[in-house]
Amino acid sequence: MKEMLTAAKAAVDALLPLGIPFEINTGAISRGLRTTPYPTEEILRVIRESGGKVTYSSDCHRADTIACGFEDAVALAKRCGFKSFMKLSENGFYEEEF
């Protein structure tokens, strides 16, 4: 586990300067492959502690599951200490509180 978190921290540090939010993905839930969003709580805590921002998505390809698992994604983000998420508009990302 420690090696995974070390690798995650290195990846987060490399990606932070790009200013792109990290995605909490629920797509595997809608396809019956997982019961929880990813990345893991441990990795999300690394992202938050490093100053990263998050967004969430179902990575959906069907209208009937477009919001699948969003409640779980929000709960996970809050559990990890996030107070807001990044929302995409036609003008780019902006921050919105949960």
C-alpha positions as CSV (number, residue, x, y, z in Angstrom):
1,M,0.0,0.0,0.0
2,K,2.8,2.4,0.8
3,E,4.4,1.9,-2.6
4,M,1.0,2.6,-4.3
5,L,0.6,5.9,-2.3
6,T,4.2,6.9,-3.1
7,A,3.5,6.4,-6.8
8,A,0.2,8.2,-6.5
9,K,1.9,11.2,-4.8
10,A,4.5,11.4,-7.6
11,A,1.7,11.3,-10.2
12,V,-0.3,14.0,-8.4
13,D,2.8,16.2,-8.0
14,A,3.5,15.8,-11.8
15,L,-0.1,16.6,-12.8
16,L,-1.0,19.5,-10.4
17,P,0.8,22.2,-12.4
18,L,-1.5,21.4,-15.3
19,G,-4.4,22.8,-13.3
20,I,-6.8,20.1,-14.4
21,P,-9.1,18.6,-11.8
22,F,-8.8,14.9,-10.8
23,E,-11.8,12.8,-11.7
24,I,-13.8,10.6,-9.3
25,N,-15.2,8.0,-11.7
26,T,-18.4,6.0,-11.1
27,G,-18.6,4.3,-14.5
28,A,-17.7,0.9,-13.3
29,I,-20.6,1.1,-10.8
30,S,-23.1,1.6,-13.7
31,R,-21.6,-1.4,-15.5
32,G,-21.8,-3.6,-12.4
33,L,-18.0,-4.0,-12.2
34,R,-17.5,-2.1,-8.9
35,T,-19.6,-1.0,-5.9
36,T,-17.6,2.2,-5.2
37,P,-16.2,5.1,-7.2
38,Y,-12.4,5.3,-7.9
39,P,-9.8,6.3,-7.2
40,T,-9.6,5.0,-3.7
41,E,-10.1,7.1,-0.5
42,E,-6.3,6.9,0.2
43,I,-5.4,8.4,-3.2
44,L,-8.1,11.1,-3.0
45,R,-6.6,12.1,0.4
46,V,-3.2,12.5,-1.3
47,I,-4.8,14.6,-4.0
48,R,-6.6,16.9,-1.4
49,E,-3.5,17.1,0.8
50,S,-1.5,18.2,-2.3
51,G,-3.9,20.9,-3.1
52,G,-5.6,19.2,-6.0
53,K,-9.3,19.7,-7.0
54,V,-11.8,17.1,-8.0
55,T,-14.7,16.6,-10.4
56,Y,-16.9,13.6,-10.8
57,S,-18.2,11.7,-13.8
58,S,-20.0,8.5,-14.6
59,D,-18.0,8.0,-17.8
60,C,-21.4,7.0,-19.1
61,H,-22.3,5.9,-22.5
62,R,-26.1,5.6,-21.8
63,A,-28.6,8.2,-20.9
64,D,-30.3,6.1,-18.2
65,T,-27.1,5.8,-16.2
66,I,-25.6,9.2,-16.7
67,A,-25.8,10.1,-13.0
68,C,-25.1,6.7,-11.6
69,G,-23.2,6.7,-8.4
70,F,-22.9,10.5,-8.1
71,E,-24.2,10.4,-4.5
72,D,-21.4,8.0,-3.7
73,A,-18.8,10.2,-5.4
74,V,-19.9,13.2,-3.5
75,A,-19.9,11.3,-0.2
76,L,-16.4,9.9,-0.9
77,A,-15.1,13.4,-1.7
78,K,-16.5,14.8,1.5
79,R,-15.1,12.0,3.5
80,C,-11.7,12.8,2.1
81,G,-12.0,16.4,3.2
82,F,-13.1,18.1,-0.1
83,K,-15.5,21.0,0.4
84,S,-16.1,21.7,-3.3
85,F,-15.8,20.2,-6.8
86,M,-14.9,21.5,-10.2
87,K,-17.8,21.8,-12.6
88,L,-17.3,22.1,-16.4
89,S,-19.1,24.9,-18.3
90,E,-18.7,26.2,-21.9
91,N,-16.1,28.6,-20.4
92,G,-14.1,26.0,-18.7
93,F,-14.0,24.6,-15.1
94,Y,-15.3,26.6,-12.1
95,E,-15.5,25.6,-8.5
96,E,-18.8,24.9,-6.7
97,E,-19.4,23.9,-3.1
98,F,-21.0,20.6,-2.3
